[in-house]
Amino acid sequence: MFSLFGTLAILIGVGSAGTLLVQSIRAAMTDDAAAEADLRPAAVALFGSGIAAMVVLELALIFDDFTVSYVADNHSVTTPFPFNIATAWAALEGSIVLWCLVLGAFTWFVYRSYEASRDRLGAGALAVMALVALFFFALMVTVSNPFETCIEAGARSCVASSPIPLVGADAPADGNGPNALLQNHILMAVHPPLLYVGYIGLTVPFAFAMSALAIGLPGTEWLRRSKRWTTIAWSFLTLGIVLGGWWAYEVLSWGGYWAWDPVENASFMPWLLATAFIHSATVQQRRSMLQAWNFVLVIGAFALTILGTFLTRSGTIVSVHSFTQSAIGPVLLGFLAFVLVGSFTLFAIRAPLVAQPSRMDSLSSREGALLYNNLMLTVYAFVVLVGTVYPMILEAFNGDLVRVGPPFYNRLAVPISFALLLGMGIGPVMPWRVARPELVWKRIHLPIQIALATGAAVIIFTTEVSLVVVTIILAVFLIAVSTRHLLSQASNAAQIKGTATTTEVRRMFSLDPGYWGGQVSHAGVALIAIGIASASLLSANTQVTMEPGDSVEFAGYTLTYETPFTRTEPQRTVTGATIIAERDGEFVTELRPRQNVYPNFAQPVGTPEIYETLGGDLYVTLRRLNSEGIVVDLDTSPMMWLVWLGGLVTVGGGLISARARRTRTRNEAAAHV
């Protein structure tokens, strides 16, 4: 029954997406509002079909309906809450359902904005959204159907399935359950949906950009209409990346949070271009510059989300994120080619319209600094793209297996990151058009002193005086510049008005949340940079073998192995070791690193034990356990908490920016100059 209802939902999705596409194109081709079709029924049906498909899939999982092949292959009666819910997006077909649901929601929001204006730009954007939705709903009807009926059961899976919902079913008594890695930590339930909101949200600025090109409407209106959704998408993408790193740190037992995995890169690349687009859009709105560049950026960001979907779900890349081999790979590549060829062809046709006569008055200006940061972000994205796709291309042409690892990325990413931190520090306090040196110096000389003093203190208290010190100096400079600028303006306004400085700070945030939210995000990036540099360059690690009763000294702790333990849980068997941590003879904590064995997965999943402090984490990973003793890896990650705090601050800044009003007076826009 669930197969029938689910199939009906996706068929309605295909029909409503096709209807919305045709009606929106007609609406975009006429200026006569009375002649326009009512787009509301199709938009509602599109969103509703996405909701219905997800609800049916969730119900099939909750009620253990193994006649649905997706449930048989990815679920088990022992899968606990909330992992039974999260199984809906743990594999290929379910992730497409989630994609369609989120895309339906964004399409509905775009329709709501269209209702207020009922103009050609909004109708064209709806047409693009509907076209993308039609593709993904069609995927579910063809190569990625989550509601196929199991017609031949295996021991704990579905051997053969049929897309016909009313065919005779042959269901197994139980299923495999989700991949072991995906049911080993609660972050799996939230990381993918957040990432998808970020991915799919970038469809909105792409849709408005293509609509503006198609109807020949250059200028800033498409930026204004899509700005809020771009910022929201960027914020969710940022949060998804941060939580993904946190998940890796908590689950993957190697002490890290970012390995330049190709699928990690797949989320990072559109984030970089989206970041560049947000900044360059400000230049276009304020100075009528970089219009053509903004179209290129938004096309590139959306195309990279499709590439990311291909890398994640096609099985082409061997990764902790890729759990499937499917015919969807060539289809996604075909759609990516269609997006690139179609978008850039339209861009080339409209090139005379988007060419801007405006020239930059001086590179020493706010727009010059934003252009500099744009170039750095784009180069960064290009480096990551080359490192990600080069091995795939090489293997496709001559069969050679080449791995591009962290040394390649780090060698190029570190100097680019330093350049970005410097630009982020100076750029926001530079005036538009031309920046007088004395004004810039007035705004940065105190932050420079604070940053250099902090760097000197770091040199005194640590033996690592290279990249850590450089990172801290640049990061502290960035934070100090923004803080000094905020307090200086608030203090001046408070003196003039006779109000409190804190009152003026709140007023400044309310008058220009876009600018000050950006400064909060910049501060978050600075905290992340300090955390990454400290955890990477100041860490210590060793591997030790211990028998019961043995003690070792590590990073100021005395670690004593007490006893092994084993416990049986409904979905797994947990084996581990109890280790007592002491400092100066005083009990600190009990550590229980473990390995989890799931019945349908031969490889055990190691789960580290982490003792977190402000100074740094003690990270203990169980490598081997037997009757004679244990082998454990011991690691420290100094200032690791700054990575997570910085990520949340960055997201918070994005959400503040998303509150920016769609229109501002000239005085409000200039409040921070």
Buried (B, 14 or more C-beta within 10 A) or exposed (E): BBBBBBBBBBBBBBBBBBBBBBBBBBBBBEEEEEEBBEBBEBBBBBBBBBBBBBBBBBBBBBEBBBBBBBBBBBBBEBBEEEBBEBBBBBBBBBBBBBBBBBBBBBBBBBBEBBEEEEBBBBBBBBBBBBBBBBBBBBBBBEBBBBBBBBBEBBEBBBBEBBBEBEBEBBBBEBBBBBBBBBBBBEBBBBBBBBBBBBBBBBBBBBBBBBBBBBBEBBBBBBBBBBBBBBBBBBBBBBBBBBBBBBBBBBBBBBBBBBBBBBBBBBBBBBBBBBBBBBBBBBBBBBBEBBBBBBBBBBBBBBBBBBBBBBBBBBBBBEBBBBBBEBEBBEBBBEBBEEBBEEBBEBBEEBEEBBEBEEEBEEEBBBBBBBBBBBEBBBBBBBBBBEBBBEBBEBEEEEEEEEEBEBEBBEEBBBEBBBBBBBBBBBBBBBBBBBBEEEEBEEBBEBBBEBBEEBBEEBBEEBEBEEEBBBBBBBBBBBBBBBBBBBEBBBEEBBEEEEEEBEEBBEBBBEBBBBBBBBBBBBBBBBBBBBBBBBBBBBBEBEEBBBEBEBEBEBBEBBBBBBEBEEEEEEBBBBBBBBBBBBEEEEEBBEBBBBBBBBBBBEEBBBBBBBBBEEEBBBBBBBBEBEEEBBBBBBBBBBBBBBBBBBBBBBBBBBBBBBEBEEEBEEEEBEBBE
